[in-house]
Amino acid sequence: MHNLLRLKNLTVEFFQNKQVIPAVKEANLEIKENEIVGLVGESGSGKTITTLAITRILPSAARITSGEVIFEGIDLLKIQEEQLREVRGKKIAYIFQEPTMFLNPIKTCGFQVAEAIITHQNTDKSRTFLRFRRTSSQGKVRDKFNARKKAIELLKQVRLSSPEEIFFDYPHQLSGGMNQRVMIAQALASNPKLLIADEPTTNLDVDTEKEILDLLLDLHERIGFSCLFITHNLGLIKRLCSRVYVMYRGSIVEEGNLNKIFTTPQHEHTKALVEAFLKIGQ
Amino acid sequence: MKISLIIGIIIIAALSLLAILAPVISRYEPAAIDQNNLLVPPSAKHLMGTDSLGRDLFSRIVFGARISLSIGIIAVGIATLIGIILGSIAGFYGGWVDSLIMRFVDLMLCFPTFFLILAVVAILEPSIFNIMIIIGLTSWMGTARLIRAEILSLKEREFIQAARAIGASNFRIILRHLIPNAIAPVLVSAILGIAGAVLVESALSFLGLGVQPPVPSWGNILIEAKSTLGIAWWLTLYPGIFILVTILGFNLIGEGLRQRI
């Protein structure tokens, strides 16, 4: 299996008040096709920033100062914003930590799933028929109708009961777990190659967490995508991943198979993490 | 719902109805001169009396409502549109774009607006169309500042990051995610702005630089009444009351909405 994504010496720094604060230091990371890779680390260790850097959706204070992000053989740091937009959502999709915060409060859930579909329909057209960018109004209506049908289909796929009703619900009307499913539906809208899950269950209770994990595993099996799963919970890593990266203070300090990490951790931080996890397990 | 909001809505709805139904409810042509009935006081035949040319005041006021209200609404529509466009661009892109637009806003705010309008109307000819545009072009700055401030804080919110993550373009993010979330205070300021625009139009017409006779507007009914102020009180009272009530209505709605958001 060849690499789907490869980070080479990725360095991200924050520029604030003329100070330079490194957030990610020369990170190296590889994800193969159809593989679920874990990324563990404590809060503030740079996990999230690393993943945001992949499609360059960093907060405005952060800059990528060096390194490469090779995705399907192309360096994402070198291509134009316009081309990058076709990677975002279409090839690399995200699910975030706090589903309710990451959904627009004044748009229906259905709109937000359909938006992910429509966004990429439009970019397809603008690329192939640059001159006929304005689609006819009839075509637009048809696009919208199809997007709606597909959105409801997606909502069904993430096992939401009565997706037709949830299509018209606003995020505040749904629970955290349901919102997370909506976000997963949004992420799967255009069959991404890579799904980046940034602590998708941290704010959910244990039962919901289990349901969401089951759902992710099931979708992974059926649809087939690579997944970068970020968490600080080694228990989840153990359930999902085949390989793990450990991050500590902005650097990736250890990498290895699940077994290796749990049985023979090398770095001090990893040892501490595994020890703490085993203690809770007892 | 606040009682003031309800009162405001009733007032404005009634006035709008009056303006829309003007040809139905007025018994006289607003410009029809009647030599035999000059300066007739309010009576059953002439609800609000007639002016020095024998024209029915009630008809002139309801037809004037059409002109005054539509100038107010369209002028504010133009101002709000400009304000939203410039404000959201400034707030979203930041940096030098922001500085450029906001310094332009400061510059516009430096002009005494009313005198700027006077000067422009004096150069162009004072027509309804020109007045709408000019009032609109000189009153968008508050909206721009409002929407910029809203967008500055909204654009750092998580759901905007999520929208970027699904590949939405900047244009789409501004139009579909940022502006709808920032629109509430803008609507309030727009409704309050209509009151201001109606007042500016009345003042302009009163100075003879607004709507030109014989087309009636509340402002130019007032100026024609000025010469007969001593003998025909109704000619100044009624248009004055209409202006007052309109402004009150819009302000009540605006304030009521402001307290709700």
Interface residues (C-beta under 8 A of the other chain):
Chain A: L52 T55 I57 P59 S60 R85 E86 V87 R88 G89 K90 A93 Y94 F96 E98 M101 F102 L103 N104 P105 I106 K107 E115 A116 T119 H120 T123 M183 Q186 A187 A189
Chain B: G94 E156 R157 E158 F159 Q161 A162 A163 R164 A165 I166 G167 A168 S169 R172 R176 H177 P180 N181
